[in-house]
Amino acid sequence: MKTCSICKTEYDENEPDSLYGEAGEWLAEEFFKDAGELCKSCRENRARLVMMYGHEMNT
């Protein structure tokens, strides 16, 4: 079990991802440099927020 660096909950890093979770992991690797530190929920939420508000990343 690992602890999420954003919400501080414990999570299983081997839990299968949704499409949003995969997008969030890509964002964590490419833009935020915190890959492997976020739970599934935080990765999914980040992906949704970037889709709505991260217009500079959608070019």
C-alpha positions in Angstrom: 0.0 0.0 0.0 1.1 3.5 -0.8 -0.1 6.9 0.3 -1.4 9.4 -2.2 0.6 12.7 -2.2 -2.5 14.8 -2.8 -5.3 13.3 -0.7 -3.1 11.3 1.7 -5.3 8.1 1.5 -3.7 4.7 1.2 -4.1 2.9 -2.2 -3.1 -0.2 -4.0 -0.8 0.7 -6.8 -1.8 -2.5 -8.7 -5.5 -1.6 -8.9 -6.6 -1.5 -12.6 -7.1 1.9 -14.1 -9.9 3.5 -16.1 -9.3 5.6 -19.2 -9.2 8.7 -17.0 -6.8 7.0 -14.7 -4.5 6.2 -17.6 -4.7 9.8 -18.8 -4.0 11.0 -15.3 -0.9 8.8 -15.1 0.3 10.1 -18.4 -0.1 13.7 -17.1 1.7 12.7 -13.9 4.7 11.5 -16.0 4.8 14.2 -18.6 3.7 17.4 -16.9 3.5 17.2 -13.2 6.5 14.8 -12.5 4.7 13.0 -9.7 4.1 9.6 -11.4 3.5 6.7 -9.0 2.5 9.1 -6.1 -1.2 9.5 -6.8 -4.2 7.3 -6.1 -6.6 6.3 -8.8 -9.2 8.9 -7.8 -6.7 11.8 -7.8 -5.3 10.7 -11.2 -8.9 10.5 -12.7 -9.8 13.8 -11.2 -6.7 15.5 -12.6 -7.4 14.1 -16.0 -10.9 15.5 -16.0 -9.8 18.9 -14.7 -7.1 19.2 -17.4 -9.6 18.2 -20.1 -11.9 21.0 -18.9 -9.4 23.8 -17.9 -6.0 22.9 -19.2 -6.3 24.4 -22.6 -2.5 25.0 -22.9 -2.0 21.2 -22.6 -4.6 20.5 -25.3 -2.6 21.9 -28.2 
